[in-house]
Amino acid sequence: MKAACFRRFGGPEVLELVDLPDPHPGPGEVRIAVRAAGVNASDWKKRAGLMDRELPQTLGYEAAGVVDELGEGVRDAAVGDRVLGFCADGAAQAESAVLSSYAPVPPSLDLAVAAALPAAVETAVRALDRLGVGGGATLLVNGASGNVGSAAVQFAVARGARVIGTAGPANHAAVRAWGAEPLAYGDGLVERVRALAPGGVDLALDVAGSGVLPELVELAGGPGHVLTVADAAGAREHGVVFSRGDSGRALHALDGIGAMVAAGAFTPPPVRTFPLAAIADAHRAGEEGGTRGKIVLVVD
């Protein structure tokens, strides 16, 4: 099978498609013919040598496709099923991938859209679970219009929380449509939040990593009420919880997400697609930023 790979660290130019042996699922796993695979910041951090130092490396932790092989003991999927999920060995950007966690994709949901869901949805639900967000709470989300932020807003609103979300002016209408109260980024954030919530907020979630943890701590009444998924250094400095996937994933978040999107109960991020062979261009687009939504590689 063809798979994305890099043999040395560097820029997007080090990426190539190579022939690798077909993978096979272990117990409880499924193999899919990949139709689409999400591209995340962790991919270009790996490629730049900021994470694992072993070489060569494959790429990709989330994908969607059609099941073509079952591991031992699998009873909740069948060959031919459309699924989305996580590839634990980081090799989802390929023609075939083994998913260790997976969930069904309804026929009406495009697989490129489905591939954009796992990482953002899991991260958002993990953060909300860790914070204990529930009905009656007031939650401030810093970065409410991004992939993770938009998921966090929608799930928090569904739990009955009041949500205040920071976003650029162009995205305020979207944040409002998800049931949150939008606010601008930048200086004066504390005053703008207090104008909506004079007593501050109960909880705060940072998904943007924009250096506002001190303000979030002030608004939420202490570092124990604040969680970031984007600012590890700031979390250490200010005593805030930093959540990452290796501390325990909220894999239950995948259950039913495809059906929610298909039913209009959850709005996925907009998707920008690139063919698998154009993976270097996909990385460049992701690192340059400026485009709201998710970059997804599609496999013909």
Phi, psi and omega in degrees: 000156174274138180214146176289141185203156167223142183254352176212157180278150179160205181279186181303337182294345180278352183282143178209161172262129182233162175271124177234157177299146176299133177281161177225141184285146171270186179305132178078003182250164173230151171257141177238149161282109187292131173254333179202147180221133180286149176247129184233165179301329179298332180295313181282338172292319175299313182299328180278355179085019182270356181234247180294143183256000180283152176224148353285171178225146170265179186221153170106125180243352181224142183201167173221147181181203185244127181297130177231359175202139182251140172278167180301134175085358181287122180238350185255016176209158179223156176303132183100347178290145172268126183220161170237159177169194185252138174258105188294334182269009174065045181223039184279340181274076188198175179284333176225148179209149175262126179257126178272335175225137187205163179208156184289152175243120180299153181303331184279352184263124179298137184290336175293322176292318180300322181292341180277356189267316194305307185295314182294316182293315180296316181298316181297312182293321177301316180295315180295320177298315182296322178284341183076036182290128179211186181301137178091345180280151171254118185246132173258124178250116177269108184103049191284346185259354178284182184299310179287317182298318180294324176294317180298318179301311185294318179291322179294318177298319179297333178279355179096012180276153167274130185238130171247128186231133176276141180195161174293153183308324182295341183254004182297322181296321178294315179300319179294322180296332178279357177101009180255169177256112185280146174223156178282154170288179166095186182305143179088012182300316182301315182293321180293320178293317182293337176293330177270325183227086187305329180270011184085195182241162178281322186215155178219140180234126178253115175246358184261336181062040187261020174079024183254016182301320177302319179293321179294321178298317179298315183290327184267359175081024175139156184294337180291349180255012184234140176224140174236145173248006190230354187222079182295317181295317178295324178297317178296319183292323188251006177073022181271150176289132173249124182250130174224161189299330183285358176266010180118115184269151176267069186293339177297343180297335180287335185297118174081358184294324178299316179294324178298316179296314181299329181273357181081014181270354178212131180263114180283166177290153171298148186243134172246122187254149173225146172293153180306322181295341180260033184300325179297319178295323178297317178297317180300316181297319180293318181289328178290331179069196178089351179244121178286137177119197189241137174269131184227134175269133179249144182245122180286000000 
